[in-house]
Amino acid sequence: MSVRLVFVAPLAALLLQGCLAKTALDVVTLPVKVASKGVDMATTSQSEADQKRGREIRQREERLGKLQREFDKLQGQCLDGDRRACERQSEVKGQIDAIMPSVPYEARKP
């Protein structure tokens, strides 16, 4: 039994060295990995910020388009004598005026 132990113990020590070294490396590098992951989550890259801004502008432009279509529809109803449509048209115009400053102006290409 002791002869087996003499052969198995050094063999086990050689085989476990790789595991121990890998575990030690993982333990040492873990704080760095955690910190870098936290920084990545806390910061926004320029491309992410640009995408977010573009998405917000597109949503405002879509909202403005819907309001403009509603305004045009209400204008026709108002001209036909629908008083409620005239009141609603004024509300929609106020919403359009509120959104307009936040939508970037694009010059028309000739």
N, C-alpha and C positions, 0 to 999 in steps of 0.2 A: 504494500500500500504506500509506503513512504517512497518507494522507487517511482511510482506513478506521480506522486506529488512533486518529486524532484524534476520530472520532465514536464509536467503540466504547468507548474507555477511560472517558469521562465517563458514558456510558450504563451500563456495567458497574459503575461506582462507585456510581451511584444505586441500581441494583438490589440490589447486595450490602450496602448500608447496613442494610436491614431484617434480613437474615440475620445480619450481624455483631452488630447490637443484640440480637436474640433470643438468640444464642449467649452474648453477654456477660451478659444477664439470667439465662439458665439457669445459667451458671457461678457467678454471685453468689448465687442463691437455692438452689443445690444443698445447701450445708451446712445451711441451715435446714430444708429438707425432710428430709434424712437424720436430723438431730437430732430433729425432731418425730416422725418415724416410729419412731425408737428409743424415745422416751418413751412413745408409744402402745403399743408392744409390751411395754414393761417394766412398765407400770402396768395395773391392773385397775379398770374402772369399777365403781361401786356396783351397777349392774344386773347386770353379769357376776358379781360376787361373790354377789349374791342368787340368781342362777340356779344357780350352782355349789353353794351351800349347800342350796337346795331339792332339787337332784338328789341330793345326798349323803343328805339326810334321807329322801327317797323310797326310795332304795336300801336304807337301813337298815330302813325300815318293811316293804319287800318281804321282806327277809331274815328279819325278825322274824315275819312272817306265815307264811313257809315253815317256819320252825322250830316255830312254834306248831302248825301242822297236823301236822308230823312227831311232835311231842310227844304230841298227842292220839291219833294212830294207834298210837304205841308204848305208850301207856297202856292202850289196849284189848288189845293183844297181851300186855302185862305182866300184866294182870288174868286173861288166859286161861292164864297159867302159863309164858310164854316168858321165861326168865331173861335171855337176850341182849337182848331188848327192854327189860327193866328196866334193864340196864346202859347201853344206848344212850340210854334216856330220861333217865338221870341226866346223861349228857354233853350232851344237847340242852338240858336245863334250865340247865346251867352256861353254855352259849352264849347262851341267852335272857337270863339274869341279867346277862351281860356287855354285851349290846346295849341292854338297857332304859334305862340312864341316858343314852344318847346319842340316844334318840328323844324328841322333845318331847311333852309331855302336852297333850292337847286335851280340854278340858272338854266334856261332852256338853250339847247344847242341849236345853232342856226342850220 
